[in-house]
């Protein structure tokens, strides 16, 4: 914990950490739907009412678990993209980082995806801010590919990214729904799907074979 924080701030940060840790432990052990906020408070060692000072609902607690981690995963995955990587390798590296993270706890990931990406308006607004920043980073990979002549120059990078995102989401949902699918198989499906997308983005003069598997 950051020692530069005052005692009050450290206490608040400690309680939030305990709430998130306890919630994740319970969600993974007995399922999201079967867990109550009172159980989370009991495991965290705080009063039930205190939980609501940090999150108004159980859904918000779930989002808090993912919010910081997703940003960390994105930054690490984007930093792992080699400067000379082609478009397929770059985009795959970023999305594979998310895939592996969700694959660590697929049941909990299903609960998160179901509630925040598709349903809850309040949380979706916060998630959209994260998604916008992610789009900007992936768009930079498309722009690099255009500068190299690998992608057609008249393609709108953000439109390309929205298509990449759709491919990634469909592969992720398939992976999470099919409980028997291994992370390796899920990643292979993701890569093949992104390869088809990248091939479609090639300019006529680009050597499309360079982005094949």
N, C-alpha and C positions, 0 to 999 in steps of 0.2 A: 504493500500500500504506500502511496505517495506520502512521505514524511513531511513534505512542505505544506500539507493541508493542516488546518487547525483541528483541535480535538473534536469539535462539533462535526466538522466535515468528514473527519476520519470515522467517527461513529456512524454517520449516515452511510458512508461508502461501505463500511463493514456490514451493516444491516442489509443493504441492497445485495451485496455479494452473498450473504447467507441465504437470503430469500431466493436468489437465482439458483444457487447451488442445491438448496433443499428441494426446490421445485423440480429441477432437472432430475435429481435422484428419484423423486417420487414418480414423476411422469414416466421415466424409463422402467421403473420397477413394477408399477401397478397400472400404468396407462394414464393418458391425459384425462380422459372422461371420468375415470374413477377417483381422481385426486381432487381434494377440496382445498380451499384457501386456508381453512383451519388446520388441516394436516401440514400444509406448507409452513404455517406459523409455528406449529408445535416442533417440527424438525429443526426449524431455524432458531428456535429458542427465543421467540419474541411473541408479544401479544397479537392476537388475531387482528385487532383494529389497526395495529402498526403496519401491517402488510398493505393496507389500503392507502397509506400515506405515500407509498412508492408505486403502486399499481391499482387502478380502480377495479380491475377484473382479472380473472385467471388468464384470459386471453392476453391481456397486456403483460402479465408475468412471462408468458410464453414468448412474446415478442422481445422482451428485455433479454431473455436468454440468448436469442439469436442476433439481436441488433449489433452488438459490439463484435461478435465473432464473425459475422458475415463481412463486415468492413475489413477486419483483420485478414480474413481468407482472401478477399478480393485484392488487397494491396500486395499480399505475399505472392499470389498467383500472377498478377500483372508484372511484378518485379522479376519473376522467374522467366518471363518471355525473353528469349535471346534476341539481341538487337538485329541479328541477321536472319531471324526466323521468318519463314514465309507466312502468308495469311492463315493457312490451315493450322500450322503449328502454333501460331500466336493465339488465335481464337480458342483452339482446343486447350491450350495450357491454362487459359483463364477459366474456362468452363469446367475443366477437369478438377480444378481446385475446389469449386463449389460441390461438384459431384462427390468427391471423396469426403468432404466435410459432412454432407447430408447422409452419406453412406455409413458414417460412424454410428448413427442412431436413426435408422430408417423409419421406425414407428413414430418417433417424435417429429421427424421431418415431415411425415404425412400430415400430422396434426397442424404443423406450422403452415405448410403450403396450402392446405385446405382452408384455413381461416384467414390468412393475411394476404395471400396473393389473389385470391378469388372472391372473398366474402366481406370481411370486416372493413367498412368504409374508413373508419378512423385510423385503424392500423395500416390499411392499404395506402393511405396518404403518406404515412411515415416511410413505408416500404418503397413507395414510388420515388421518394427523394434518393434513397439508396440506389434504386434501379437507374435513375437519371445519371448519377455519377458513374455507375458501371457502364452505361451506354457511351458516355463520353470517352472512357478509357478504351473501350473496344473500337469505337469510331476512329481513334488515333491509329489503331492497327490497320484499319481499312485505308486510311489516308496514306500511311507509309507504303502499303501495297500499291496504291495508285501512283505514288511517286516513283516506284520501281518499275512501273509498267505491268505489274502483275494483275491489277484489277482495272477495269474500264474506267476512264477518267470522268465519264458523265454520270456515274452512279453516285447517288446521294449517300454518304457514309452512314447517316443515322437511319435511313431506310434499310440499308444493308444490315445494320446492327439489329434493327427490329426483327428482321427475318432470321438472323442468327439466334436471337433470343427465343423466337418461337420454336425453332428447331431444338434448342437446348431444353426448353420447358417441356416439350412433348417427350423428349428422351428421358428427362428426369421423372416426369409423372409415370411413364411406362416402367421405369426402374423401381420406383417406390411402390407402385401397385403390384408388381410381380415380385412378391416376397422371396421367391426362390432364385431370382436372378442375382448372380454375383456382381460385385463392383467391377471386376475385370470385364465381364460381359457387357455391363452397362456402359462402361467407358468405350468399349469397342463399337457399340451401337452409336454412341455419341460421335465418335470420330468418323465413322462411315457417313453419318448424316451430314456432318459439317463439311466433309469432303465434297459431297454432291453440291452443297451450297456454294463452296469456294469455286468449284468448276464452273458454275453458272455465272460467277462474277468476273471470270477471266476476260481480259480484253482480247480482241481478235489476234493481236500480235504477241500476246503473252504465251509463254511456254507452259501450258496447263499441266503437262506431265510432271512439272517440278513440284506441284502441290499434291500429287497423288501419294497414296500410302506406299 
